[in-house]
C-alpha cells in the first residue's frame, strides 16, 4: 500500500486495491464479491453520514456570503494595539470559522487569501504569517462540526455526537495556546510582526462584534443543538447549512451563482472523502478476516505493553508518518489496527479519537507533505515560497508539542463535556 501511495496513486485506489487483493487471497472470490457489493452501499446509504456534505456546504456557503470577512475584521479590532494583532486575529477568526466549517484545508485556503496579504502589507514576516494561517486552519479538525471527527466515528463506531462535542475544549485550548505562543514568540523576535498604529475605540470594537452576529448564531444553532440533544448530529449539518443560506439571502450577500458553486464544491469534496472511507472500511475488513488484528492484539498481550507505552508509540508513529503521508490517508491506514488495540488496553475511545485528530492535524502542518501547507502555498499565489513557509511553521509545531503534552497529561480536557451529555 505504501508503495502504491509512493507512486502517486490516489489514496482510495491504493488502499482499496490492497484490501481487495488481500480479501481475495484470505477468503476467496465469493466473499470478496459479496463484500464489494454490500459494504460501500451500506456506508453510502447510511443517513447518519449525510452530515459530511452538509458540513462542507455550510463552510463553503459562509465563505462565499462574506460572513468570514466580518469575523476577521471584528477579531482584528479586538486585538488592535497588541504586537502580532493580525496573527492573533487570524487565530481567533479561524477558531470561530472552525465552528461553522469542518474542513482544515478550506479554512487554510480562505484565510490565506484574506489574512496573508494584510499581514505582509503591514510588514509581517511572510513565512511566519503563512505558518500562522496554516496552523490555525487545523482548528477546524477539532472544533465541531469536524469532518475528521465524523470520519473517525465512521471507522471506529464511536458515537458521532460525543466525538464532536469532545473536540470543543481541546480546540479552544489550542486557539488560546496559539495566541499565548504568538505573544511569547514575538517577545524574542519582535521584528517578525511590527506594531500597527491603527487603534479602535470600544464603540468600534462592539460594532465590529455585532456585525459578526451571524457566526455566533450559527455556532449556537449547530454546537448548542448537538450538545443539548435538540437534534442529532446527522441533522446538525442541515440546520447549519440552512441557517447560512437564510442569513446570506436575508442580508443580500450571496453572489450570483454562489449557491450552485457551493453545492458543486461540496459534492466534489464529499465524493472524494466517501471513496477514501469506503476503501478504508474494506481495508479494515481485510485486516480483521485475515487474522492480522487478532495476532497484533496477541502480540501486545505477550509483550505486556501498557496503555502509556502504546500511546507513546502511536504519537511517535504519527509524527514520523505525518511527514510523508497526508492526514486523511494516515487515519484511514492506521485506525483499522490501532483502534482495536486501544480498546483492548482499556483506553477511552473518545479521548483516543481526540488524540488521533490532534496528531493528524499536527501532520497537516508538518513539512514536507502537510496538506495545510500545500493549501497555503496554492492559495498564496506567490506571496510566500515553500522554504519560507516550512521555516515559518516551526514555532507553531513547538506550540503544538506543548498542547499535545497537555492533552495527554489531562485526558479530562477531551472527556468532560461528552460525559456531561449522558
Phi and psi in degrees as a GROMACS rama.xvg file:
@    title "Ramachandran Plot"
@    xaxis  label "Phi"
@    yaxis  label "Psi"
@TYPE xy
-64.992  -33.9664  UNK-2
-64.2415  -45.2911  UNK-3
-62.0399  -42.1861  UNK-4
-63.1373  -40.4115  UNK-5
-64.6274  -27.2887  UNK-6
-79.6778  -2.37512  UNK-7
90.7543  8.71149  UNK-8
-74.225  133.918  UNK-9
-51.4406  150.045  UNK-10
-54.9296  -49.0811  UNK-11
-58.0545  -41.8935  UNK-12
-73.5005  -36.8328  UNK-13
-65.267  -51.1096  UNK-14
-66.6994  -44.049  UNK-15
-64.0564  -38.9817  UNK-16
-63.152  -46.5101  UNK-17
-62.6753  -40.9479  UNK-18
-63.9582  -44.6183  UNK-19
-65.0648  -47.1908  UNK-20
-63.2164  -40.6743  UNK-21
-64.3053  -44.6944  UNK-22
-63.7536  -39.0044  UNK-23
-59.889  -46.4555  UNK-24
-76.1094  -29.2178  UNK-25
-78.4917  -40.6143  UNK-26
-119.327  -45.3742  UNK-27
130.797  170.736  UNK-28
-67.3708  -33.7676  UNK-29
-63.0253  -49.7372  UNK-30
-65.3585  -36.4944  UNK-31
-61.2881  -49.773  UNK-32
-62.6198  -39.9442  UNK-33
-62.4179  -42.6568  UNK-34
-66.7835  -43.6875  UNK-35
-63.0897  -33.7674  UNK-36
-74.7433  -41.95  UNK-37
-90.6263  -42.3538  UNK-38
-65.2208  -51.4236  UNK-39
-60.2991  -39.2172  UNK-40
-67.2669  -42.522  UNK-41
-60.6212  -37.7493  UNK-42
-72.5359  -52.0907  UNK-43
-67.0351  -24.0382  UNK-44
-95.2982  1.91133  UNK-45
-76.6344  120.559  UNK-46
-60.3892  -29.9993  UNK-47
-59.1216  -27.4548  UNK-48
-91.0965  5.58519  UNK-49
-65.7569  -14.9866  UNK-50
-62.6196  -29.4205  UNK-51
-64.5426  -58.9284  UNK-52
-62.4471  -30.7898  UNK-53
-73.8118  -35.1119  UNK-54
-64.6395  -41.7448  UNK-55
-63.6036  -43.6912  UNK-56
-61.0028  -40.0285  UNK-57
-59.2574  -46.119  UNK-58
-67.6575  -42.475  UNK-59
-67.0916  -37.9065  UNK-60
-65.5173  -42.8494  UNK-61
-62.0641  -39.5891  UNK-62
-68.9597  -38.3786  UNK-63
-76.2287  -21.4792  UNK-64
-87.2105  1.01522  UNK-65
78.9222  6.57219  UNK-66
-62.9939  -34.567  UNK-67
-70.5508  -32.5437  UNK-68
-61.6112  -45.304  UNK-69
-60.7795  -39.1627  UNK-70
-64.4366  -43.989  UNK-71
-66.7436  -41.5118  UNK-72
-62.8549  -42.1981  UNK-73
-62.9563  -41.0001  UNK-74
-65.9257  -38.5808  UNK-75
-65.6641  -41.8624  UNK-76
-63.9193  -37.9456  UNK-77
-66.5138  -34.602  UNK-78
-97.0607  3.0414  UNK-79
-60.1116  144.635  UNK-80
92.4067  -2.61246  UNK-81
-114.022  136.567  UNK-82
-61.4804  131.463  UNK-83
83.2801  20.5285  UNK-84
-58.2018  -36.161  UNK-85
-69.6571  -35.9764  UNK-86
-66.2172  -45.2664  UNK-87
-63.1908  -39.9747  UNK-88
-63.3346  -37.6157  UNK-89
-63.1489  -43.0316  UNK-90
-64.3045  -46.5824  UNK-91
-61.9221  -45.8109  UNK-92
-66.683  -39.1024  UNK-93
-68.3812  -33.3299  UNK-94
-64.8366  -40.6465  UNK-95
-70.7885  -40.1487  UNK-96
-65.0259  -32.3572  UNK-97
-59.5414  -27.6202  UNK-98
-78.7136  -4.36022  UNK-99
-129.398  12.3225  UNK-100
-150.751  135.405  UNK-101
-100.474  5.61548  UNK-102
-111.022  124.418  UNK-103
-70.2448  -39.7236  UNK-104
-68.7846  -36.4423  UNK-105
-62.3846  -44.4312  UNK-106
-62.1457  -45.4347  UNK-107
-63.1487  -40.0394  UNK-108
-66.4944  -45.5609  UNK-109
-63.1496  -47.0375  UNK-110
-77.3468  -19.772  UNK-111
-64.2979  -44.7946  UNK-112
-70.1732  -29.6239  UNK-113
-91.1499  -48.8496  UNK-114
-94.4741  -37.3451  UNK-115
-60.0259  -45.6701  UNK-116
-59.6067  -36.6533  UNK-117
-65.9049  -44.6031  UNK-118
-63.6415  -42.4437  UNK-119
-66.622  -36.6388  UNK-120
-62.1233  -33.9428  UNK-121
-89.6122  8.52991  UNK-122
89.9882  13.8822  UNK-123
-70.1663  152.967  UNK-124
-62.1865  121.983  UNK-125
-60.1553  -42.5655  UNK-126
-66.5259  -45.4883  UNK-127
-66.9635  -38.5289  UNK-128
-62.0477  -46.0564  UNK-129
-66.1344  -37.3484  UNK-130
-62.7873  -36.7402  UNK-131
-63.3298  -44.433  UNK-132
-62.187  -45.8192  UNK-133
-63.7601  -43.7599  UNK-134
-67.4779  -44.8528  UNK-135
-65.7521  -25.065  UNK-136
-62.841  -25.7392  UNK-137
-69.1286  -14.1917  UNK-138
-60.4042  -27.1712  UNK-139
-67.291  -16.7881  UNK-140
-79.0821  -23.7166  UNK-141
-100.947  -50.0369  UNK-142
-74.1106  129.073  UNK-143
-68.6947  146.842  UNK-144
-84.4756  121.797  UNK-145
-112.485  121.525  UNK-146
-65.6753  -36.2568  UNK-147
-61.3713  -38.5892  UNK-148
-65.0399  -40.0608  UNK-149
-63.5555  -42.6805  UNK-150
-63.3245  -40.2938  UNK-151
-61.1055  -42.4838  UNK-152
-62.8909  -39.9509  UNK-153
-62.5103  -43.3748  UNK-154
-77.543  -21.6632  UNK-155
-117.26  -20.5536  UNK-156
86.3327  5.50299  UNK-157
-69.5333  150.889  UNK-158
-64.3601  126.862  UNK-159
-61.3824  -46.4756  UNK-160
-57.9134  -46.6157  UNK-161
-67.159  -37.4027  UNK-162
-63.8097  -42.8775  UNK-163
-61.5161  -47.0936  UNK-164
-67.0397  -32.1933  UNK-165
-62.1794  -24.0731  UNK-166
-81.4399  -8.38659  UNK-167
-63.3492  -58.4602  UNK-168
-64.703  -43.6091  UNK-169
-60.7166  -35.5065  UNK-170
-66.7649  -44.9386  UNK-171
-63.6979  -41.8649  UNK-172
-59.4038  -40.8207  UNK-173
-65.071  -44.3247  UNK-174
-61.5636  -46.7917  UNK-175
-63.6031  -40.2239  UNK-176
-61.2958  -40.171  UNK-177
-62.4758  -45.8155  UNK-178
-63.1164  -45.6628  UNK-179
-63.7437  -41.8773  UNK-180
-63.1199  -39.6925  UNK-181
-62.6272  -42.8498  UNK-182
-61.5629  -44.9591  UNK-183
-66.742  -43.0417  UNK-184
-57.6377  -41.9298  UNK-185
-78.9264  -13.0091  UNK-186
-66.3175  -37.349  UNK-187
-89.9347  -29.0888  UNK-188
-128.364  66.977  UNK-189
-63.6337  -23.9062  UNK-190
-67.4657  -14.9509  UNK-191
-72.5529  -19.6685  UNK-192
-149.158  88.8918  UNK-193
-59.6401  151.273  UNK-194
-65.6595  141.61  UNK-195
-103.118  126.592  UNK-196
-73.8311  -19.933  UNK-197
-63.9253  130.85  UNK-198
-126.751  157.112  UNK-199
-131.29  141.345  UNK-200
-76.743  167.473  UNK-201
-60.0515  -38.2317  UNK-202
-62.5736  -43.7062  UNK-203
-65.1754  -38.0926  UNK-204
-64.5898  -42.8046  UNK-205
-65.834  -37.1695  UNK-206
-65.2194  -39.1914  UNK-207
-63.6217  -42.6917  UNK-208
-63.7849  -39.8496  UNK-209
-64.1567  -30.4028  UNK-210
-71.2475  -19.9125  UNK-211
-93.3924  22.2345  UNK-212
-58.3845  -32.5922  UNK-213
-61.6727  -38.6988  UNK-214
-66.5519  -44.0637  UNK-215
-63.952  -37.2725  UNK-216
-64.265  -43.5105  UNK-217
-66.5946  -39.4167  UNK-218
-62.2328  -44.3964  UNK-219
-61.007  -40.7828  UNK-220
-64.8967  -51.8339  UNK-221
-76.7441  -59.68  UNK-222
-67.287  -44.6081  UNK-223
-62.6772  -40.0168  UNK-224
-63.9128  -41.0715  UNK-225
-67.8904  -45.0742  UNK-226
-66.2847  -41.834  UNK-227
-81.1285  -10.2593  UNK-228
79.2492  15.774  UNK-229
-60.0657  -38.1999  UNK-230
-146.587  155.38  UNK-231
-73.0275  162.061  UNK-232
-54.7871  -33.5523  UNK-233
-63.2001  -27.3212  UNK-234
-92.4689  -14.8549  UNK-235
-61.5495  -38.9126  UNK-236
-64.6993  -39.21  UNK-237
-65.4668  -43.2042  UNK-238
-62.6048  -45.5821  UNK-239
-64.8843  -46.5938  UNK-240
-63.9791  -40.3761  UNK-241
-64.9312  -39.9078  UNK-242
-61.385  -45.3554  UNK-243
-61.2217  -44.5739  UNK-244
-62.6844  -44.3984  UNK-245
-65.039  -40.7588  UNK-246
-64.227  -44.3357  UNK-247
-63.8956  -40.0545  UNK-248
-70.5972  -40.5214  UNK-249
-68.794  -31.7119  UNK-250
-92.7335  0.255025  UNK-251
55.5023  44.7583  UNK-252
-117.229  12.7573  UNK-253
-94.6882  109.755  UNK-254
-61.5374  158.559  UNK-255
-62.1968  130.031  UNK-256
82.7242  -2.85902  UNK-257
-65.9674  -37.8669  UNK-258
-64.1482  -45.5346  UNK-259
-63.5101  -43.5816  UNK-260
-62.0389  -39.5128  UNK-261
-65.8944  -40.5724  UNK-262
-63.8187  -43.6046  UNK-263
-63.7384  -45.6665  UNK-264
-63.403  -41.2224  UNK-265
-64.0299  -42.149  UNK-266
-64.0239  -41.3815  UNK-267
-65.5731  -47.9618  UNK-268
-63.2621  -43.2092  UNK-269
-64.9399  -39.5548  UNK-270
-62.0535  -42.4535  UNK-271
-64.5733  -45.8653  UNK-272
-62.1069  -43.7152  UNK-273
-64.0124  -39.4149  UNK-274
-64.6209  -40.464  UNK-275
-64.5124  -43.4943  UNK-276
-66.4368  -40.5022  UNK-277
-59.2481  -42.5659  UNK-278
-63.6744  -39.7502  UNK-279
-63.7137  -38.5208  UNK-280
-67.8318  -38.3038  UNK-281
-62.8773  -41.905  UNK-282
-63.2524  -41.5788  UNK-283
-62.0983  -41.879  UNK-284
-62.2531  -40.8275  UNK-285
-62.3213  -45.6255  UNK-286
-62.6153  -34.9835  UNK-287
-71.0415  -51.3294  UNK-288
-74.0978  -22.245  UNK-289
-79.9151  -10.5896  UNK-290
88.7512  2.16031  UNK-291
-61.6438  -46.717  UNK-292
-65.6028  -41.6803  UNK-293
-61.3012  -43.3203  UNK-294
-65.0677  -37.343  UNK-295
-67.2583  -41.2746  UNK-296
-60.9889  -43.1272  UNK-297
-62.0818  -38.6699  UNK-298
-63.7396  -41.9535  UNK-299
-62.1377  -41.4757  UNK-300
-64.535  -43.3343  UNK-301
-61.9426  -40.9886  UNK-302
-76.3722  -8.97625  UNK-303
54.0943  45.5837  UNK-304
-73.2517  131.859  UNK-305
-83.934  164.271  UNK-306
-61.2793  -37.5768  UNK-307
-62.8488  -45.9664  UNK-308
-64.0992  -40.7719  UNK-309
-61.3549  -46.5822  UNK-310
-63.1398  -39.9972  UNK-311
-61.8267  -40.4662  UNK-312
-66.9601  -38.2265  UNK-313
-62.0352  -44.7055  UNK-314
-61.3195  -46.8813  UNK-315
-61.7457  -44.0439  UNK-316
-58.6662  -47.6699  UNK-317
-69.0425  -38.4143  UNK-318
-66.5766  -34.1977  UNK-319
-76.5892  -53.5456  UNK-320
-64.1289  -28.4257  UNK-321
-62.5667  -20.8933  UNK-322
-74.2113  -18.265  UNK-323
-125.946  -18.6003  UNK-324
-121.265  136.897  UNK-325
-67.398  159.319  UNK-326
-62.1299  -44.8725  UNK-327
-63.4325  -45.1951  UNK-328
-60.7064  -40.0425  UNK-329
-59.8126  -43.3402  UNK-330
-68.9336  -43.9423  UNK-331
-62.189  -39.1113  UNK-332
-73.999  -40.2669  UNK-333
-94.6105  -32.4205  UNK-334
-60.161  -36.6834  UNK-335
-54.5363  -26.6246  UNK-336
-112.564  -22.5162  UNK-337
-76.4877  -40.1918  UNK-338
-64.1927  -45.8483  UNK-339
-58.4579  -36.4678  UNK-340
-67.0175  -40.8461  UNK-341
-61.9822  -39.7545  UNK-342
-68.2059  -36.4768  UNK-343
-67.1761  -23.6246  UNK-344
-91.5183  1.76  UNK-345
78.5999  20.417  UNK-346
-78.714  134.824  UNK-347
-58.9466  123.411  UNK-348
-64.8661  -35.8661  UNK-349
-67.2616  -46.7204  UNK-350
-63.6473  -39.965  UNK-351
-62.3101  -38.3394  UNK-352
-62.6577  -45.1049  UNK-353
-63.6442  -40.4991  UNK-354
-61.9388  -44.3508  UNK-355
-63.3898  -43.8192  UNK-356
-61.578  -41.1696  UNK-357
-60.0267  -42.5918  UNK-358
-68.0411  -39.7117  UNK-359
-73.4397  -25.1895  UNK-360
-74.1218  -33.2605  UNK-361
-64.38  -40.1041  UNK-362
-60.8327  -30.5207  UNK-363
-68.5535  -16.9708  UNK-364
-119.669  16.6973  UNK-365
-96.3309  120.059  UNK-366
-63.7164  151.677  UNK-367
-99.9252  1.05436  UNK-368
-114.422  20.419  UNK-369
-65.6191  126.259  UNK-370
-60.616  -41.8747  UNK-371
-66.0049  -31.3253  UNK-372
-64.9406  -42.5806  UNK-373
-66.2488  -37.013  UNK-374
-62.5626  -41.4588  UNK-375
-68.6278  -43.1957  UNK-376
-62.6781  -42.6593  UNK-377
-71.8873  -35.0436  UNK-378
-84.394  -18.2911  UNK-379
-73.4616  -20.0235  UNK-380
49.8539  51.1648  UNK-381
87.1546  -0.674329  UNK-382
-69.8688  -24.9567  UNK-383
-147.513  144.714  UNK-384
-103.217  171.705  UNK-385
-63.6006  -37.6176  UNK-386
-62.8137  -44.7415  UNK-387
-63.4347  -42.4501  UNK-388
-67.699  -44.3742  UNK-389
-61.8602  -37.0861  UNK-390
-74.1338  -38.202  UNK-391
-70.6681  -24.0298  UNK-392
-84.4091  -12.1973  UNK-393
-59.0752  -43.2327  UNK-394
-59.0321  -32.3855  UNK-395
-75.9454  -28.1979  UNK-396
-68.8159  -34.0851  UNK-397
-64.6177  -43.9575  UNK-398
-60.2492  -40.7861  UNK-399
-64.0672  -34.4242  UNK-400
-62.892  -41.0463  UNK-401
-66.2421  -44.4166  UNK-402
-65.5166  -37.7436  UNK-403
-63.921  -40.6263  UNK-404
-62.8663  -38.8657  UNK-405
-64.7913  -42.4039  UNK-406
-64.3383  -38.1919  UNK-407
-74.3294  -35.0372  UNK-408
-77.3969  -26.6604  UNK-409
-130.281  78.7299  UNK-410
-57.8197  -24.2733  UNK-411
-60.7833  -21.4788  UNK-412
-56.4922  -35.6138  UNK-413
-94.8907  -24.1787  UNK-414
-101.831  -17.3711  UNK-415
-64.9665  -43.3498  UNK-416
-68.7849  -44.6096  UNK-417
-59.4407  -37.0236  UNK-418
-65.7443  -32.0161  UNK-419
-71.7087  -16.2343  UNK-420
-75.6752  -19.7857  UNK-421
